[in-house]
């Protein structure tokens, strides 16, 4: 179960740690697609980036949520 993180008496959401992890994974995916020149096969790149971020975030929350 995910619980709040306490720093100096202030409570922070566990998403404060999980969102940057998902962002890094989606940035690596975007970099790999551009490096391999596969980005041209994606119709709407912005929507793909958002979808990849959401999927990575869901996977990370599932894995670290236990």
VMD Tcl script that builds the backbone (N, CA, C; Angstrom):
set m [mol new atoms 198]
animate dup $m
set s [atomselect $m all]
$s set {name element resname resid chain x y z} {
  {N N UNK 1 A 0.846 -1.179 0.000}
  {CA C UNK 1 A 0.000 0.000 0.000}
  {C C UNK 1 A 0.887 1.237 0.000}
  {N N UNK 2 A 0.532 2.211 -0.785}
  {CA C UNK 2 A 1.277 3.459 -0.849}
  {C C UNK 2 A 0.879 4.363 0.312}
  {N N UNK 3 A 1.869 4.936 0.964}
  {CA C UNK 3 A 1.616 5.835 2.088}
  {C C UNK 3 A 2.314 7.161 1.838}
  {N N UNK 4 A 1.881 8.166 2.575}
  {CA C UNK 4 A 2.479 9.486 2.430}
  {C C UNK 4 A 3.921 9.465 2.912}
  {N N UNK 5 A 4.733 10.342 2.317}
  {CA C UNK 5 A 6.115 10.510 2.738}
  {C C UNK 5 A 6.193 11.741 3.628}
  {N N UNK 6 A 6.886 11.619 4.751}
  {CA C UNK 6 A 6.981 12.728 5.686}
  {C C UNK 6 A 8.388 13.305 5.680}
  {N N UNK 7 A 8.493 14.589 5.354}
  {CA C UNK 7 A 9.759 15.311 5.398}
  {C C UNK 7 A 9.563 16.580 6.206}
  {N N UNK 8 A 10.205 16.655 7.340}
  {CA C UNK 8 A 10.114 17.854 8.171}
  {C C UNK 8 A 8.707 18.141 8.648}
  {N N UNK 9 A 7.919 17.118 8.884}
  {CA C UNK 9 A 6.552 17.297 9.353}
  {C C UNK 9 A 5.546 17.563 8.246}
  {N N UNK 10 A 6.009 17.654 7.014}
  {CA C UNK 10 A 5.095 17.861 5.889}
  {C C UNK 10 A 4.863 16.526 5.195}
  {N N UNK 11 A 3.628 16.279 4.801}
  {CA C UNK 11 A 3.281 15.031 4.128}
  {C C UNK 11 A 3.249 15.239 2.620}
  {N N UNK 12 A 3.880 14.333 1.891}
  {CA C UNK 12 A 3.925 14.389 0.436}
  {C C UNK 12 A 3.336 13.118 -0.147}
  {N N UNK 13 A 2.750 13.238 -1.295}
  {CA C UNK 13 A 2.168 12.104 -1.994}
  {C C UNK 13 A 3.275 11.176 -2.486}
  {N N UNK 14 A 3.027 9.866 -2.501}
  {CA C UNK 14 A 4.032 8.957 -3.059}
  {C C UNK 14 A 4.226 9.157 -4.563}
  {N N UNK 15 A 3.286 9.813 -5.207}
  {CA C UNK 15 A 3.446 10.112 -6.628}
  {C C UNK 15 A 4.585 11.098 -6.873}
  {N N UNK 16 A 5.015 11.785 -5.829}
  {CA C UNK 16 A 6.142 12.705 -5.946}
  {C C UNK 16 A 7.405 11.962 -6.364}
  {N N UNK 17 A 7.505 10.697 -6.035}
  {CA C UNK 17 A 8.647 9.873 -6.423}
  {C C UNK 17 A 8.347 9.087 -7.690}
  {N N UNK 18 A 7.111 8.641 -7.856}
  {CA C UNK 18 A 6.757 7.760 -8.954}
  {C C UNK 18 A 6.621 8.489 -10.294}
  {N N UNK 19 A 6.143 9.711 -10.280}
  {CA C UNK 19 A 5.958 10.468 -11.527}
  {C C UNK 19 A 7.290 10.756 -12.231}
  {N N UNK 20 A 8.343 11.187 -11.519}
  {CA C UNK 20 A 9.617 11.368 -12.233}
  {C C UNK 20 A 10.171 10.075 -12.823}
  {N N UNK 21 A 9.932 8.950 -12.159}
  {CA C UNK 21 A 10.385 7.669 -12.717}
  {C C UNK 21 A 9.678 7.382 -14.041}
  {N N UNK 22 A 8.371 7.608 -14.084}
  {CA C UNK 22 A 7.607 7.393 -15.320}
  {C C UNK 22 A 8.034 8.384 -16.392}
  {N N UNK 23 A 8.329 9.617 -16.001}
  {CA C UNK 23 A 8.771 10.617 -16.969}
  {C C UNK 23 A 10.111 10.226 -17.586}
  {N N UNK 24 A 11.023 9.721 -16.771}
  {CA C UNK 24 A 12.327 9.299 -17.286}
  {C C UNK 24 A 12.167 8.139 -18.260}
  {N N UNK 25 A 11.315 7.165 -17.923}
  {CA C UNK 25 A 11.082 6.041 -18.826}
  {C C UNK 25 A 10.466 6.490 -20.147}
  {N N UNK 26 A 9.515 7.417 -20.080}
  {CA C UNK 26 A 8.906 7.889 -21.320}
  {C C UNK 26 A 9.892 8.729 -22.138}
  {N N UNK 27 A 10.766 9.471 -21.469}
  {CA C UNK 27 A 11.786 10.239 -22.194}
  {C C UNK 27 A 12.786 9.307 -22.869}
  {N N UNK 28 A 13.148 8.220 -22.203}
  {CA C UNK 28 A 14.061 7.243 -22.813}
  {C C UNK 28 A 13.397 6.587 -24.020}
  {N N UNK 29 A 12.101 6.274 -23.902}
  {CA C UNK 29 A 11.370 5.696 -25.034}
  {C C UNK 29 A 11.335 6.664 -26.205}
  {N N UNK 30 A 11.064 7.930 -25.923}
  {CA C UNK 30 A 11.027 8.934 -26.995}
  {C C UNK 30 A 12.397 9.081 -27.653}
  {N N UNK 31 A 13.460 9.108 -26.839}
  {CA C UNK 31 A 14.814 9.219 -27.376}
  {C C UNK 31 A 15.155 8.011 -28.248}
  {N N UNK 32 A 14.777 6.818 -27.787}
  {CA C UNK 32 A 15.063 5.605 -28.562}
  {C C UNK 32 A 14.305 5.610 -29.886}
  {N N UNK 33 A 13.062 6.057 -29.880}
  {CA C UNK 33 A 12.288 6.114 -31.117}
  {C C UNK 33 A 12.906 7.096 -32.113}
  {N N UNK 34 A 13.370 8.222 -31.610}
  {CA C UNK 34 A 13.995 9.203 -32.504}
  {C C UNK 34 A 15.361 8.719 -32.983}
  {N N UNK 35 A 16.082 8.057 -32.122}
  {CA C UNK 35 A 17.415 7.559 -32.493}
  {C C UNK 35 A 17.319 6.460 -33.543}
  {N N UNK 36 A 16.308 5.589 -33.409}
  {CA C UNK 36 A 16.122 4.499 -34.370}
  {C C UNK 36 A 15.286 4.912 -35.573}
  {N N UNK 37 A 14.887 6.183 -35.613}
  {CA C UNK 37 A 14.088 6.746 -36.702}
  {C C UNK 37 A 12.741 6.034 -36.859}
  {N N UNK 38 A 12.165 5.630 -35.745}
  {CA C UNK 38 A 10.849 4.991 -35.766}
  {C C UNK 38 A 9.729 5.970 -35.434}
  {N N UNK 39 A 10.069 7.188 -35.071}
  {CA C UNK 39 A 9.060 8.177 -34.696}
  {C C UNK 39 A 8.193 8.585 -35.879}
  {N N UNK 40 A 8.661 8.377 -37.074}
  {CA C UNK 40 A 7.877 8.774 -38.253}
  {C C UNK 40 A 6.668 7.883 -38.470}
  {N N UNK 41 A 6.635 6.712 -37.830}
  {CA C UNK 41 A 5.491 5.810 -37.952}
  {C C UNK 41 A 4.380 6.126 -36.949}
  {N N UNK 42 A 4.628 7.061 -36.067}
  {CA C UNK 42 A 3.633 7.448 -35.066}
  {C C UNK 42 A 2.834 8.614 -35.624}
  {N N UNK 43 A 1.511 8.462 -35.616}
  {CA C UNK 43 A 0.660 9.456 -36.242}
  {C C UNK 43 A 0.660 10.765 -35.462}
  {N N UNK 44 A 0.340 10.707 -34.181}
  {CA C UNK 44 A 0.324 11.886 -33.311}
  {C C UNK 44 A 1.339 11.670 -32.191}
  {N N UNK 45 A 2.482 12.305 -32.311}
  {CA C UNK 45 A 3.562 12.050 -31.367}
  {C C UNK 45 A 3.252 12.540 -29.959}
  {N N UNK 46 A 2.560 13.647 -29.843}
  {CA C UNK 46 A 2.234 14.167 -28.517}
  {C C UNK 46 A 1.298 13.217 -27.772}
  {N N UNK 47 A 0.312 12.681 -28.465}
  {CA C UNK 47 A -0.597 11.722 -27.829}
  {C C UNK 47 A 0.127 10.438 -27.459}
  {N N UNK 48 A 1.068 10.036 -28.302}
  {CA C UNK 48 A 1.859 8.843 -27.983}
  {C C UNK 48 A 2.690 9.074 -26.725}
  {N N UNK 49 A 3.280 10.250 -26.600}
  {CA C UNK 49 A 4.085 10.558 -25.414}
  {C C UNK 49 A 3.233 10.534 -24.146}
  {N N UNK 50 A 2.056 11.110 -24.217}
  {CA C UNK 50 A 1.156 11.111 -23.058}
  {C C UNK 50 A 0.724 9.689 -22.715}
  {N N UNK 51 A 0.379 8.903 -23.726}
  {CA C UNK 51 A -0.054 7.524 -23.490}
  {C C UNK 51 A 1.073 6.686 -22.907}
  {N N UNK 52 A 2.297 6.872 -23.400}
  {CA C UNK 52 A 3.435 6.131 -22.859}
  {C C UNK 52 A 3.675 6.511 -21.400}
  {N N UNK 53 A 3.575 7.808 -21.087}
  {CA C UNK 53 A 3.749 8.258 -19.705}
  {C C UNK 53 A 2.704 7.635 -18.782}
  {N N UNK 54 A 1.456 7.642 -19.209}
  {CA C UNK 54 A 0.382 7.082 -18.380}
  {C C UNK 54 A 0.570 5.577 -18.192}
  {N N UNK 55 A 0.955 4.883 -19.255}
  {CA C UNK 55 A 1.186 3.435 -19.141}
  {C C UNK 55 A 2.356 3.131 -18.220}
  {N N UNK 56 A 3.444 3.880 -18.355}
  {CA C UNK 56 A 4.583 3.676 -17.463}
  {C C UNK 56 A 4.213 3.991 -16.022}
  {N N UNK 57 A 3.446 5.042 -15.807}
  {CA C UNK 57 A 3.030 5.389 -14.451}
  {C C UNK 57 A 2.153 4.294 -13.852}
  {N N UNK 58 A 1.243 3.749 -14.643}
  {CA C UNK 58 A 0.383 2.670 -14.149}
  {C C UNK 58 A 1.201 1.431 -13.785}
  {N N UNK 59 A 2.189 1.110 -14.609}
  {CA C UNK 59 A 3.038 -0.058 -14.321}
  {C C UNK 59 A 3.852 0.174 -13.052}
  {N N UNK 60 A 4.399 1.360 -12.896}
  {CA C UNK 60 A 5.206 1.664 -11.705}
  {C C UNK 60 A 4.346 1.639 -10.450}
  {N N UNK 61 A 3.152 2.218 -10.499}
  {CA C UNK 61 A 2.267 2.200 -9.341}
  {C C UNK 61 A 1.872 0.765 -9.006}
  {N N UNK 62 A 1.626 -0.048 -10.012}
  {CA C UNK 62 A 1.281 -1.451 -9.779}
  {C C UNK 62 A 2.437 -2.190 -9.124}
  {N N UNK 63 A 3.662 -1.970 -9.615}
  {CA C UNK 63 A 4.819 -2.686 -9.083}
  {C C UNK 63 A 5.207 -2.231 -7.677}
  {N N UNK 64 A 5.170 -0.926 -7.425}
  {CA C UNK 64 A 5.590 -0.413 -6.134}
  {C C UNK 64 A 4.433 -0.215 -5.162}
  {N N UNK 65 A 3.224 -0.517 -5.577}
  {CA C UNK 65 A 2.060 -0.311 -4.727}
  {C C UNK 65 A 1.861 -1.371 -3.670}
  {N N UNK 66 A 2.584 -2.474 -3.770}
  {CA C UNK 66 A 2.401 -3.564 -2.792}
  {C C UNK 66 A 3.065 -3.280 -1.512}
}
mol reanalyze $m
mol bondsrecalc $m
mol representation Tube
mol addrep $m
